[in-house]
C-alpha cells in the first residue's frame, strides 16, 4: 500500500478534520527529507559536500533531486531509507496522537496497523 493511501486510511480512522491533502503533502515532504538525511550520513564528507552542492542548485525541483540521489545511491539504498523514514515518522505520529483518540478511533487505527503488519509479513 502506498504511503498516501496509508495516511488517508489513518486520517479517516482518526476522523481528522483538517485538509488531508495538505497534511499528506507535508508528511511526505518530511519523510523524504529524513530519508535524504539518512542517505547522506552513509557517505564520506567529500561526497556529502558534492551531493549537497548539487542539491542546493535544485532545491525547488523534486524530479531533479530524485535524479541526484539516483546518481549517488542505489535503488535499494533509497528504498530502504524511505521505508525506514516512513516507519519512524508514522510510529512517532501514532504514538503522539493515540492518547487523544477515543476507544473507537483507537480500534479503527489498530485494525489498519494490523493489516499493514500482515501485508508486510506476507511480502517477506
N, C-alpha and C positions, 0 to 999 in steps of 0.2 A: 504494500500500500504506500502510495506517495505521501510525503510529509504534509503536503497541503490537505489531502484527504483526511489524514490522521488528525491534523489540527482542527479541521472543520467538524469532525466527529466529536472531538473533545469539547470544542466550544459549544456545540449543540447540547452535549450531555450536561454541561455545567450551566446551561441557559445563559450564555454570555450575551449581554445586551448591547455591547459596543459594535463598532464596524469590524466585522470578522475579516474582511479582505485586508484592511489596513493592519490589523493585528498580525495576520499571517505574513504579510509582506515584511513587516518589521522583524518578526520572529525569524524568518528565513534569512534576512539580511544579517542578523546577529549570528545565526547558525553558520553562514558562510564565512563571516569574519573570524569566528572561533576556529573553524577548520583551517583557514589560511594561517592563522597564528600558529596552530599546531604543526602545520607543514613546515613553516619557516623555522621552527625550533629544531628541525631534523637536519638542517644543512649547516655548512661551515659559515662563519661570519662573512667571509668574502662572497660566497654565493648568495647569502642573505641580502647583502648590500646590492648586488646585481639585480636580484629579484625585486627588492624594494624600490630601486630606481625605475625599473620597468613599470611596476605597479603605480608609482606616483604619476607617471605620464598618462595613465589610462584609468584613473580612479572613477570617472563618470561613465565608463564603457564596460559594462559587465561581460559582454562577449569577449572583449579583448583581454580582460582579466582571466577568464577561463583559458584562453589560448596561452597566456603567460604561464599559468600553473601547469598546463598540459605539457608545455615545453620543458619544464624543470622537474616534474614529478610524474610517476606512472599513474595510470588509471586506478590501479589498486590502492596506491598511496592516497590518492584524492578521495576515493570511495570510502576508505577506512577513516580518514579524517572527518569527512562529512557525517558518516554514521555515528562516530564517537561524539562529535559535537551535538548532533541531533539527540542522541540518548541522554547526554549530560544536561542539555538545556531543558529537555522535556521532563527529566527527573526533577530538576530544580523547580520548574514551573509547577509541576503536580504537587510537590512537597509544600510549596508556598500556598497554593490555593485550597488544598484538601481540607485543612481545618475550618475553612469558611463555608464549606459546602453542606447542604442538607444531606441526610441519610440517603434519600432517593437519588440525589445527584452523585453521591459517592458510589452508590451501587451501579449506576449507569457508567461512570468512569471506570470502575473496576471491570465491568464487562468488556469495555473497549481495550483496556490494558491486557486483560486475559487473552482476548482474541489476538492482539498483536504478539504476545508472547508465544502463543500456539503457532502462529504463522511463522515466526522467527525460528522456532524449534523445527518446524516441518521443512524449512528451507536449508537446514544444516545437514 
